[in-house]
Amino acid sequence: MKKRVFALILTLTLCLSLSVPAVAAGGFRDVDKDAWYLEYLDTVVRSGLINGRENGLFAPNDSITGAEAVKLAACLGQLLSEGSVSLTNGSPWYASYMEYAVENGIIDSALDPYTARAPIMRAELMDMVCRAIPPSQRKEINSIPDGSIPDLRTYADYRDNVYTLYRMGILTGSDKRGSCFPERPIRRSEVAALVARAVDKDLRVVFSLAAPASTLSELRQRAEDDGALCAAALLGYAPAYDESAAEKLYPFLTEVPAENCVVTGGEELHFIVPCQGVTARVYAYDFDWAGDGGYTRGELLAEFNGEPFLLRCNFSDIVTNTLIVFSAENGRTLSYSPSISLEDGTLAVPESGVYDFTRY
């Protein structure tokens, strides 16, 4: 009898020791003890909202699928509104979560099989998380002016909910300007931070974002503070360009002289503002289709000594046809070929030197 009791105690002890890594953030073999998201991961694991992968892994850099996002948002919604989670797997495994999410306005309609399996975009999950939080719990603690999130499109359905999460301190942006990169996949480490702040108010962040620049001098100052030689914005495409709408977003467009417009061929419309004391030289940029596929700098088309100008260029999103060389009085130079990112349709800019002020 004593042997059986001892064996039972030993078995229970072993089970408990094996279960600890599943409920403690530090137990995941691929999570560093100094990981920036460790506190957030600990919160969501203890709340039961996020679990690890197989073999004791969390997979912090993996994306999550549409089905996983719906499960997460549904469980978050039930936890915040009812105090606990009773939802369980169905057939398909995410069916009950999807039904709850639709019934409670977290998503508008059921997922199709492709959307359920595909990686979800950042803004889609942000939208779900905001909709999962009961309105009575959406207390705003930050002053985030409209238009201050630089890459959030004005016409996006999720726009208001993303702004709400910023104002609640649940989102802070993914760079120093507060960008949210709405159309990129979201990593599991970032999901942990997002959900943890939704669950625990003490983890929310107090911060602020500046309103969009309203004058050219203000814009230039921000670009210079960013270490850039110019500011640039993607205005849109020529066939659908609405000048009056653009001037509402960028009031200082009216200060651009009519003659300060360069057309190199194409449909993209770019607004370029050199910083104070910076000269911009605009060249044709020729792609060698018959040779090695490289670019060569062609004819000088225009030169601007610190003056703002408009540029219409690029027949293709893949091949650019314009090169701008910026030269500062201190000898610093920058070569920039305006183009659009194939990843998410935003303005493609180098890591430094160009300040993107596009109002998406």
C-alpha positions as CSV (number, residue, x, y, z in Angstrom):
1,M,0.0,0.0,0.0
2,K,2.8,2.4,0.9
3,K,4.5,1.7,-2.4
4,R,1.3,2.5,-4.3
5,V,0.9,5.8,-2.4
6,F,4.5,6.7,-3.0
7,A,4.2,5.8,-6.7
8,L,1.1,8.0,-7.0
9,I,2.8,10.9,-5.3
10,L,5.8,10.5,-7.6
11,T,3.6,10.4,-10.6
12,L,1.7,13.6,-9.6
13,T,4.9,15.4,-8.8
14,L,6.3,14.4,-12.3
15,C,3.1,15.6,-14.0
16,L,3.2,19.0,-12.2
17,S,6.9,19.5,-13.0
18,L,6.2,18.8,-16.7
19,S,3.2,21.1,-16.8
20,V,5.1,24.2,-15.4
21,P,6.6,25.2,-18.7
22,A,3.2,25.2,-20.4
23,V,1.9,27.9,-18.0
24,A,5.0,30.0,-17.3
25,A,6.4,32.3,-19.9
26,G,10.0,31.4,-19.0
27,G,9.3,27.7,-19.7
28,F,9.3,28.0,-23.5
29,R,12.6,26.8,-24.8
30,D,12.8,29.4,-27.6
31,V,12.0,32.5,-25.4
32,D,15.1,34.3,-24.1
33,K,15.0,35.4,-20.4
34,D,15.7,38.9,-21.6
35,A,13.0,38.9,-24.4
36,W,11.2,42.3,-24.7
37,Y,7.8,40.6,-24.6
38,L,8.4,38.3,-21.7
39,E,6.1,40.1,-19.2
40,Y,3.4,40.2,-21.8
41,L,3.8,36.6,-22.6
42,D,3.6,35.7,-18.9
43,T,0.3,37.6,-18.7
44,V,-1.4,36.0,-21.6
45,V,-0.2,32.5,-20.8
46,R,-1.5,32.8,-17.2
47,S,-4.8,34.1,-18.5
48,G,-5.1,31.0,-20.8
49,L,-5.4,33.1,-23.9
50,I,-2.2,32.0,-25.6
51,N,-0.4,28.7,-25.5
52,G,2.8,27.4,-27.0
53,R,3.4,25.3,-30.0
54,E,4.5,21.7,-29.7
55,N,7.7,20.5,-28.0
56,G,7.7,23.4,-25.5
57,L,8.1,26.1,-28.1
58,F,6.4,29.5,-28.3
59,A,7.6,30.4,-31.8
60,P,7.7,34.2,-31.2
61,N,8.5,35.1,-34.8
62,D,5.7,33.0,-36.4
63,S,2.6,34.7,-37.7
64,I,-0.9,33.6,-36.7
65,T,-3.7,32.5,-39.0
66,G,-7.2,33.9,-39.4
67,A,-8.6,31.1,-37.4
68,E,-6.1,31.5,-34.6
69,A,-6.9,35.2,-34.5
70,V,-10.7,34.6,-34.3
71,K,-10.2,32.1,-31.4
72,L,-8.0,34.6,-29.6
73,A,-10.4,37.5,-30.0
74,A,-13.4,35.5,-29.1
75,C,-11.8,34.2,-25.9
76,L,-10.6,37.7,-25.1
77,G,-14.1,39.1,-25.6
78,Q,-15.6,36.4,-23.4
79,L,-13.0,36.9,-20.7
80,L,-13.5,40.6,-20.5
81,S,-17.3,40.5,-20.6
82,E,-17.9,37.4,-18.5
83,G,-14.8,37.0,-16.4
84,S,-13.9,33.6,-17.7
85,V,-13.6,31.5,-20.9
86,S,-15.9,28.6,-21.6
87,L,-15.5,28.3,-25.4
88,T,-14.1,25.0,-26.7
89,N,-13.0,23.6,-30.0
90,G,-15.7,22.4,-32.5
91,S,-15.7,21.1,-36.0
92,P,-13.8,22.6,-37.7
93,W,-11.8,23.3,-34.6
94,Y,-12.4,27.1,-34.7
95,A,-16.2,26.8,-35.4
96,S,-17.4,27.7,-31.9
97,Y,-15.0,30.7,-31.6
98,M,-16.1,31.9,-35.0
99,E,-19.8,31.6,-34.1
100,Y,-19.2,33.6,-30.9
101,A,-17.2,36.2,-32.7
102,V,-19.9,36.8,-35.3
103,E,-22.7,36.9,-32.7
104,N,-20.8,39.4,-30.6
105,G,-19.7,41.7,-33.4
106,I,-16.0,40.8,-33.2
107,I,-16.0,39.9,-36.9
108,D,-18.7,40.6,-39.5
109,S,-19.0,37.2,-41.1
110,A,-17.8,33.6,-41.0
111,L,-14.3,32.8,-42.3
112,D,-13.9,31.0,-45.5
113,P,-11.4,28.1,-45.5
114,Y,-8.7,30.1,-47.2
115,T,-8.9,33.1,-44.8
116,A,-8.9,30.7,-41.8
117,R,-5.6,29.2,-42.9
118,A,-3.9,32.3,-44.2
119,P,-1.7,34.6,-42.0
120,I,-3.8,37.5,-40.7
121,M,-2.7,41.1,-41.2
122,R,-1.8,43.3,-38.3
123,A,-4.7,45.7,-38.7
124,E,-7.2,42.9,-39.0
125,L,-6.2,41.5,-35.6
126,M,-6.1,45.0,-34.1
127,D,-9.6,45.5,-35.3
128,M,-10.8,42.2,-33.8
129,V,-9.1,43.0,-30.4
130,C,-10.8,46.4,-30.2
131,R,-14.2,45.0,-31.0
132,A,-13.7,42.3,-28.4
133,I,-13.2,44.9,-25.7
134,P,-16.6,45.9,-24.2
135,P,-17.3,49.6,-25.0
136,S,-17.5,50.4,-21.3
137,Q,-13.9,49.2,-20.9
138,R,-12.4,51.3,-23.7
139,K,-11.0,54.1,-21.5
140,E,-8.6,56.4,-23.4
141,I,-5.5,57.6,-21.7
142,N,-3.5,59.1,-24.6
143,S,-3.9,62.1,-26.8
144,I,-3.5,60.8,-30.4
145,P,-4.8,63.3,-33.0
146,D,-6.5,62.2,-36.1
147,G,-3.9,61.8,-38.9
148,S,-1.0,61.2,-36.5
149,I,-0.6,57.5,-37.2
150,P,1.4,58.0,-40.4
151,D,0.6,54.8,-42.3
152,L,-3.1,54.3,-41.4
153,R,-5.2,54.9,-44.5
154,T,-8.0,57.4,-44.0
155,Y,-10.6,55.2,-45.7
156,A,-9.8,52.0,-43.9
157,D,-12.7,50.2,-42.2
158,Y,-10.5,49.5,-39.2
159,R,-9.2,53.0,-38.8
160,D,-11.3,54.1,-35.9
161,N,-10.7,51.0,-33.9
162,V,-6.9,51.2,-34.4
163,Y,-7.0,54.8,-33.2
164,T,-8.9,53.6,-30.1
165,L,-6.3,51.1,-29.2
166,Y,-3.6,53.7,-29.5
167,R,-5.6,56.1,-27.3
168,M,-6.1,53.3,-24.8
169,G,-2.3,52.6,-24.6
170,I,-2.7,49.1,-26.0
171,L,-0.9,50.0,-29.2
172,T,2.1,52.3,-29.4
173,G,3.3,51.8,-33.0
174,S,6.2,49.8,-34.4
175,D,8.7,52.7,-35.0
176,K,9.5,56.1,-33.5
177,R,6.8,57.7,-35.6
178,G,4.1,55.4,-34.4
179,S,3.5,53.5,-37.6
180,C,1.4,50.4,-37.3
181,F,2.2,48.7,-40.6
182,P,-1.4,47.6,-41.0
183,E,-1.0,45.3,-44.0
184,R,1.9,43.2,-42.8
185,P,1.6,39.9,-40.8
186,I,1.9,40.1,-37.1
187,R,4.4,38.0,-35.1
188,R,3.3,35.9,-32.1
189,S,5.5,38.0,-29.8
190,E,3.6,41.2,-30.9
191,V,0.3,39.4,-30.4
192,A,1.3,38.6,-26.8
193,A,2.0,42.3,-26.2
194,L,-1.3,43.4,-27.8
195,V,-3.5,41.0,-25.9
196,A,-1.7,41.4,-22.6
197,R,-2.3,45.2,-22.6
198,A,-6.0,44.5,-23.5
199,V,-6.2,42.2,-20.4
200,D,-4.1,44.1,-17.9
201,K,-4.6,47.9,-17.7
202,D,-1.3,48.2,-15.7
203,L,0.6,47.2,-18.9
204,R,-0.8,50.0,-21.0
205,V,1.5,52.7,-22.2
206,V,1.0,56.5,-21.8
207,F,2.5,58.3,-24.8
208,S,1.6,60.8,-27.4
209,L,1.9,61.4,-31.2
210,A,2.3,64.7,-32.9
211,A,-0.5,66.0,-35.3
212,P,0.5,66.1,-39.0
213,A,2.7,69.0,-40.0
214,S,0.6,72.0,-41.2
215,T,3.3,74.1,-42.7
216,L,6.4,73.5,-44.9
217,S,8.7,74.9,-42.2
218,E,7.2,72.5,-39.6
219,L,7.6,69.6,-42.0
220,R,11.2,70.5,-42.8
221,Q,12.0,70.7,-39.1
222,R,10.6,67.2,-38.5
223,A,12.6,65.8,-41.4
224,E,15.8,67.4,-40.1
225,D,15.1,66.2,-36.6
226,D,14.8,62.7,-38.1
227,G,18.2,63.1,-39.7
228,A,16.7,63.3,-43.3
229,L,17.7,65.4,-46.2
230,C,14.2,65.5,-47.6
231,A,10.6,64.8,-46.8
232,A,8.5,62.7,-49.3
233,A,4.9,61.7,-49.7
234,L,3.0,59.5,-52.1
235,L,0.0,61.5,-53.3
236,G,-1.5,58.7,-55.3
237,Y,-1.9,57.9,-58.9
238,A,-2.5,60.4,-61.7
239,P,-5.8,59.0,-63.2
240,A,-7.5,59.1,-59.8
241,Y,-5.8,62.2,-58.3
242,D,-8.1,64.5,-56.5
243,E,-6.3,67.9,-56.0
244,S,-8.8,69.4,-53.6
245,A,-8.7,66.3,-51.4
246,A,-4.9,66.3,-51.4
247,E,-4.8,69.9,-50.4
248,K,-7.0,69.1,-47.4
249,L,-4.4,66.5,-46.3
250,Y,-1.4,68.6,-47.2
251,P,-2.4,72.3,-46.9
252,F,1.1,73.5,-48.0
253,L,0.6,71.9,-51.4
254,T,-0.7,75.3,-52.4
255,E,2.8,76.7,-51.8
256,V,4.4,74.6,-54.5
257,P,5.0,76.8,-57.6
258,A,3.1,75.6,-60.7
259,E,6.4,75.3,-62.6
260,N,7.9,72.9,-59.9
261,C,6.5,69.8,-61.5
262,V,8.6,67.1,-63.1
263,V,7.1,64.5,-65.4
264,T,9.3,61.5,-66.3
265,G,6.5,59.3,-67.4
266,G,4.2,57.1,-65.4
267,E,1.2,57.3,-63.0
268,E,2.7,57.7,-59.5
269,L,2.5,61.2,-58.0
270,H,5.2,62.1,-55.4
271,F,5.5,65.2,-53.3
272,I,9.2,66.0,-52.5
273,V,10.3,68.7,-50.0
274,P,14.1,69.1,-49.7
275,C,15.3,70.3,-46.3
276,Q,16.7,73.8,-45.8
277,G,20.0,74.2,-47.7
278,V,19.6,71.0,-49.6
279,T,19.7,70.9,-53.4
280,A,17.7,68.3,-55.3
281,R,18.7,67.2,-58.8
282,V,16.2,65.1,-60.7
283,Y,17.6,62.6,-63.3
284,A,16.1,60.2,-65.7
285,Y,16.9,56.7,-64.5
286,D,17.3,54.2,-67.3
287,F,17.0,50.4,-66.8
288,D,19.1,48.3,-69.1
289,W,16.6,45.8,-70.4
290,A,19.0,44.3,-73.0
291,G,22.1,44.1,-70.8
292,D,22.7,43.1,-67.2
293,G,19.5,44.6,-65.9
294,G,21.2,47.4,-64.0
295,Y,20.3,51.1,-63.8
296,T,22.2,54.1,-65.3
297,R,21.8,57.7,-64.4
298,G,20.5,59.6,-67.5
299,E,19.7,63.2,-68.3
300,L,19.4,65.9,-65.7
301,L,15.7,67.0,-65.9
302,A,15.4,69.6,-63.1
303,E,17.2,71.1,-60.2
304,F,15.6,72.6,-57.0
305,N,17.5,74.6,-54.4
306,G,15.4,73.7,-51.3
307,E,12.1,74.3,-53.1
308,P,9.3,71.7,-52.9
309,F,8.3,70.0,-56.1
310,L,5.9,67.4,-57.5
311,L,7.0,64.4,-59.5
312,R,5.0,62.1,-61.8
313,C,7.0,59.0,-62.5
314,N,7.1,55.2,-62.8
315,F,5.2,53.1,-65.3
316,S,5.7,50.1,-63.2
317,D,5.8,49.2,-59.5
318,I,8.8,47.0,-60.2
319,V,11.0,49.3,-62.4
320,T,11.6,52.9,-61.4
321,N,12.5,55.6,-63.9
322,T,13.6,58.6,-61.8
323,L,16.6,59.3,-59.6
324,I,16.9,62.2,-57.2
325,V,20.3,63.2,-55.9
326,F,20.2,65.4,-52.8
327,S,23.2,67.4,-51.7
328,A,23.5,69.3,-48.4
329,E,25.7,72.3,-47.7
330,N,27.7,70.1,-45.3
331,G,28.7,67.7,-48.1
332,R,26.2,65.0,-47.2
333,T,24.5,63.4,-50.3
334,L,21.7,61.0,-50.8
335,S,20.5,59.2,-53.9
336,Y,16.8,58.3,-53.8
337,S,14.6,56.7,-56.5
338,P,10.9,57.2,-55.5
339,S,8.9,54.0,-55.6
340,I,6.1,52.0,-53.9
341,S,6.7,49.0,-51.6
342,L,5.6,45.7,-53.1
343,E,5.0,44.5,-49.6
344,D,2.2,46.8,-48.5
345,G,1.8,49.5,-51.1
346,T,3.4,52.2,-48.9
347,L,6.1,54.6,-50.0
348,A,9.4,52.8,-50.2
349,V,12.1,54.8,-48.5
350,P,15.6,54.0,-47.3
351,E,16.4,53.4,-43.6
352,S,17.6,57.0,-43.3
353,G,17.6,60.2,-45.3
354,V,14.0,60.4,-46.4
355,Y,11.2,61.4,-44.1
356,D,7.9,59.8,-45.2
357,F,5.0,62.2,-44.4
358,T,2.4,60.4,-46.5
359,R,-1.2,60.5,-45.1
360,Y,-2.4,57.1,-46.1
